[in-house]
Each structure stands twice: as structure tokens, then as C-alpha cells.
Amino acid sequence: MPSTKLPFFRYMLIDQMLRSKQKPFPTKEELLEACKEKFGVISTSTIEKDIGAMRLEFDAPIVYNRRYNGYEYSDNKYKFLSVNLSERNLLALSFVETILGEFRDLPIFDEFSDAVDKVLDGLEITRNLGNDMRKMNKFIQIDKSPYYKGSELLSDLISLITSKIPVEMVYKKFNSDRQKYYTIHPYLLKEFKNMWYIIGFIEEYEQVRIFALDRIVHISPTERTYIPPQETNFNAESFYKHCIGVSVLDQAPEKVILKFTPFQGQYLKVQPLHSTQKVLEDNEKAYIIEIEVIINFELKMQLLSYGANVTVLHPESLVQTIRKELIQTLNNYELEPAVLI
């Protein structure tokens, strides 16, 4: 064990002995004997330094009880490694807990929320600020996201990714009645618009591919040798760098120039369309930006969602695609002869 970690573990042992109900008021010699057995400490001066460090660095109220000839905490409510938080810090933690509560229907987030509950209890938020802090959801309302089929796989997939275990996967596309079998070496989980996706290397095609969790029929771990991301040139940070959504295509990103109405531009100033967004023009007539992205399905849907508030200026191929979509949309609303009822 690295020597830099030894003091911390000695502090934990000393704390444990100070709290002991079976043998309270440990002497300096008893503390030394315990630390000698576990960590090889041979000097009482080390114990003295540890007690001093605990008092200084962790505000431990360690005192010597002359009546019982041993050490104790003068404040029995003191908790070693507890965090001294301001009221604003505690409010922030309660806010996080409230947000987390909105995801309790999802199995994996349920596990996370249990962990957060333990942290909050350890910080004694309820004791310090009262039960009103636990009722923050009465004045903070968050739009709940509906998580559908596939979310139950999240916990297993996280475990498989962290354990670096290849997976046998049965997958069924929306437009197919046939199930396909894949061997995937999982690298990344990604969420987009309330849907989850798994990205990994597929042995059968020797490619990194993306699969929607809601279309996975079954997964099971295998004993195959795991192929790590570095061997397939996969980088989680750069994979989606030039992408809106999840569809990463085998094409280079392009410069896309978009002209928005000034009103829509106000929203894009506070919530940019993409991290590469550059402002080319900003006045009372238009808000023009440039982004460098892969032109995929999600980008097209996003642009169409702006309706008349956006005009695609470049590239010409995207201009024509959006124009065709809008013409087809208009055709869907052509007036038909009135039908008398």
C-alpha cells in the first residue's frame, strides 16, 4: 500500500476505536498496538501526529479523558469525514436529489438514487435543514421523460462496459421481421431525446456501430477476448464531436450555414444548436450561424422543426433536401373538396 495512503487508513482505524462501544476510551498504547498490527507503526509519536492531524484537518474533537485514562470524542455527534456544507451547498444537493427523483421509474437511476440518499443522510441534511428540504419537488417541477422499452438493460450494459466483457446480442430492426445476432464489444451508452443507444465494435462487420436499446431482444455476456476501443480507433470524446443526435455516418462533417429570424436567434444565443456554432451575422433582420456537422437524419429533423424560422443557405444539397421535405409537407395539407355530412 502506498505510504501516502497509510495516514488516512490509520485515521479510520483510530476513529473506529474511538467509537467502540465494547472498548471505549482507548489509550495511546492501545491505538499504537492496533496500528502496529495493521500498518506496522512502531512509534507513539506517529499516533500523536495522527491525532493532531485529525483535529486539524478533519475538525475531530478528540480529547483525553483523565477519568478513564483514554481518548474520546467530546462531541458524540461528530462524524469522521463528514462534510461541512453551507446552506447553499445543502440546497444544491437537495435540488440534485429532486431531479434524480424524476428518474426513479428507471431501474438504473433507482440504484443511483439509493446511493444519493445514503450520501444525503450521511450529510444529515434532514437534521440540519429540516424535512422541508426533502419537499423541494413541491416548488420545483421537472418535465418527466418517458423511458420505454430497453431502459431495463442499462444496468447490465453499464456493468458489461466497465468490466470489458463482449456481448452476444439479438437485435430486431423496426423495418424487419427477422432477428439478427451480433457480437458486440460495448464502448459507450448515449441518450438522445429520451432514447438510449449502445455503441460498440461488431466482430461480424469489423465496424463500430450504433444500436437502439429498445430494439434489443436479448443480451448475454460471452467469454470472448475483449477488443478495447484503442484497437478500433474509437474515441468516445471525438465520436460525436460533429454530430447532432446519434447517427454517425461514414462521411466528413460539412459547414452548414443557417439563417434564422431574429426572434429564433435569441434562443440560439442562450442554447446553441451545436458546439461548433459561429455567429456570422446578428442584426434586426437575421441571425446567421455556421456549424460544422455531419448531415444526418437528426439534423434534418431539427431544422424542419424550426419551420419558417430558419432558411438553409449552405450546402446546396441540404437546401434541396429541406425544400423537398417542405413541399411534401405542404402537399399533405392540400385542400380537398368539402364533404357534406
Helices and strands as residue ranges (DSSP letters): G 3-5, H 6-19, H 28-39, H 44-58, E 62-65, E 70-73, H 87-101, H 107-122, H 125-129, G 131-138, G 151-153, H 154-163, E 167-171, E 180-192, E 195-202, E 207-212, G 213-215, E 216-221, G 229-231, H 236-239, E 254-260, H 262-270, E 278-282, E 287-293, H 297-305, G 307-309, E 310-314, H 316-331
